[in-house]
Amino acid sequence: MQKSAYTGPSLSRYHFEGLTNKGWIIEKATEVYKRQPNVVALMEFEIDNRFRKVVVKCFGWRNTISAIMSPFMRSRAQKSWDASWWLLEAGVPVPKPIAVFTNRSRGFVKSNFLITEYIGQNQKVRQILRNGIVEVKQKNLILRKMAEMVRKMHQAGMIHHDLTPGNFLVKDSNCEEIYLVDLNRLRRKSRITVAGKMHDISKMGLCSCNLEYSHENCRWQYFLRQYEPEQFDRNLKVLKRAIRRTRVRRKVKKLKKINEKK
């Protein structure tokens, strides 16, 4: 038994069927941002009888367990759709969602895609922070905006779970216009502890010092002073522990992958 759910404006049957096919998306895309396990691409096609530039994300599986568990949870496209509206309501800029589709067979997700607005030319924050030519003042403006976005998200009871500089996009080199993306792992909670907030932040990899020693222009410290200035000392202490745990987990995960390849 198949079950489909679509929310959004009208699409032609040709485009609708094509958007469930990763190969078709890659072939027809203006630009492909990512190919595995999800296809993320810039496309232009007719929506509600007018041509629009949009970003399409057709989701795939990272592992077998996720596919097996899919009958018991929302599709990743639906999770991203819901998270987008939650964040927009909290005042956190994200690309506005346009349409979402999930197709199931016997409860298992067969295909699912999300369509969002195209925000224009953009650059990942990770690239900017690593660019030695970009002035510290400009990088600090970006960190300040990111801290504001994360604070609003946490205050609204949301944890991103993949809060890396690669998931913040700066539009047209405008440090004041930053968008948060990759939202399918975001969760809402009735209460978020300080440890939970700092664990979310610990994945950002803002500064190579990892708070193991003090130095000038530490991005971790600058971020925390913008995030919750009145709680800086407390957050700094908890974040140090969170960064250590995150680094240990990454090393274990890396070793596990190496051993699996042998």
N, C-alpha and C positions, 0 to 999 in steps of 0.2 A: 504493500500500500504506500503510495506516494503522497506527500503533503508539502505544499509550497506556501510561502508567505512573502508578499512583496509590499513595501511601503514606499511611496514616492510618486513623482509625476509620470505621465504616460511615456512609454518607450515603444519604438517599433518592434515587431516580433523578431526581425532580423538582428537588431542590436541587443534585444533582451536575451535571445539564445546565445549570441556571441559572447556576451559578458560572463557566461558560465564556463567558457572555454579559455583556458590560459593561453593556449597557442594562438587563438584568434586575437586575443587582446594584444599579445606581443607583436603580432603581424600588423595590426591596424593602428597601433599606438604611435603618437607623435614622438614620445620619449618614454623609455622604460627605466624606472628608478630601481626596481628590484625584481628578481626572477624566482628566487627560492627562499623558503617554501611558499611564500606568497608572491603573487605578481602585483606590482604597484606601477601604474603607468598613467601618463598624461594622454588624454584622448579628446577628440572633438567629434560630437555627433548630435543628432537631433533629439531634443528633450522638450516636450510640450510644444512641438511645432517650431522650435527655433534651435539653431546650432549653438552649442556651448562648449567651452573648454572645461573639462572636469578631470578629477583624479579618480581612477578606478582601482580598488584593491580587491583582488580575487584571492580568497584565503585557501591555503593548503594545510597539510598536517606536518608538525615538527616530529611527532612520534606516533607509534601505533596506539599507545594508551589513550591519547587524546581522541583518536578516531573511535575507539571502542566506547569511550565514555560519552560521546556526543549525544546519544538519546536522552541523557539525563541533564543536559544543560543547554543554555542558549547558544546559538552559533556564534563564532568569533565576530562575524559581521554584525550580528545583532548586539553583541556586547559593545562593540565599537560605536554603533549608532546610539545606544543608550548613554554611554559614557560621554559622547560628544555633547549631547543635550544637557547632561548634568553639569559638565564643565562650563558650558556657555551660560547656564543659569547662575553659576557661581562667579561669573565674570572672568573666566580663564579663556583666552583666545585659542580656538581650535578651528581648523577648516570646517565650514558649515556643512553638515551632512545633507545630502539631497535625496538619496534613495538607498534602500537596503533590501536584500533578497536572500532567502534561505530555502533550499530544496532538500527534503528528507525522504528517505526510503526505509520503511520499517523503523522509523525513529532516528536512523543514522543520517548524519549530514552528508549529502552527496556533493552539494556545491553551495557556496555563499559568497556574495560580493557586497561591497559598500561603495557608493559614489559620493564624493564630496566636492565642494567648490575648489577651483584652482586659484590659489592665492597669488599666483604670479611667480616671477623669478625669485628663487630663494637659495639660501646657503645654510648648511647645518652649523650649529653653534660650535660643534667639535672642530670643524675646519678653521673657524675664526680664532678660537682660543689657541690653536696650535700654530697659527700664522705669526711668525716673528715680526712681520712688517706692521701688523695692526697694533696701534697704540694701546697702552695699558688703560688709558682713559676710556677708550671705546669698548674695550673688553669689560671694564667695570660697569659701564652702562648696561651691557647685555646681562651681566651677572645680577645687577639690581632688578632688572625686569623679570628675569627667571625666578629670583627669590620671591618677588611679589606674586607671580603665578603659582608657585609651589605653596606659598603660605595660604592663598585663597583656596587652593585645592584641598589642603589638609584641614583648614578650618571648616570646609563644607563636608568633611568626613570621608574624603576619598584618598586612596593610596594608589599610585600609578603602577608600581611593581617593575617598571623598566625605565627609570628616570635617568637616562643618559643624555649627554650633550648632543648625541646624534638624533635624538627625538625632539629637539627644539629647532625650529626653522626660522631664520631671520629673512624677512621679505625685503627684497630690493636694497639690501645693505642698510636698512633702516633699523637701528638698534632699539627703537621704541615699538617696533611691530614684529613681535615674535609669536609663533604658534607652537602649541604642543601637539604631537602626533603619536601614532602607534598606541592606541588606547584599549586594545582588546583584553589586556590583563588588568586594567583598572578595576578596583572594587570599592564599593561604599560600605562604611562600617558605622555602627551607632556610636562608637568611641574609638579614638586612635591614641595610643600611648605615645609618650616622648620617644621611647625606643623604636616604636613603629615608624614614626616620622623620620627619625634619624637613619633608620635602616633604608628607607625609601631614598633619602638624600645620598646615602653612602655610595650608591652605584654611579654617581655623577662623575667621579674621577676628575675633579676640578683642578687639583694641584698635585704634582709629583711627590711632594713632601709627605702626603698621606697623614698629615698632622703628627708625624713622628718627631718633628723638631720645629722650632720657631724661626721664622724668617720674614723679611719684608715682602709685601705684595702677595701674601698667601691668599689664594682664591677661595679656599675653604672658609677661612676666617671672614673674608670680605662678604661672602655669600651669607653666612650665619648672622652677621651684623645687620644685613638688610632683611633677612628672613624673620627673625624675632629678636630685635635688639635688646629688649628687656630680659630675655632669657638666654643671652649669649653664652655665659659661663656654663650654665647647666647643659645647654645643647652641645657645646664644644666637648664637654666631658663624655657625653653619651655618644656623640658622633665618632670620637676616636675609637671607642670600642666597636661600633658598628662597622667602621672601615676595616678594622683588623679582621672581623668575622667575614666580611664580604671578600676580602683578599684570600683568606684561607679557603673559602668555598670555591672560589674561582680556580685556585691551584688544584684542589681535589678534583674538580670537574675536568680540568685540562688533563690531569694524569689519567683519569678514567677514560677519556677519549683516546689518549695515546695507547693505553693498554688494550682497548677494544680493537684498534687497528692492527695490533701485533698478531 
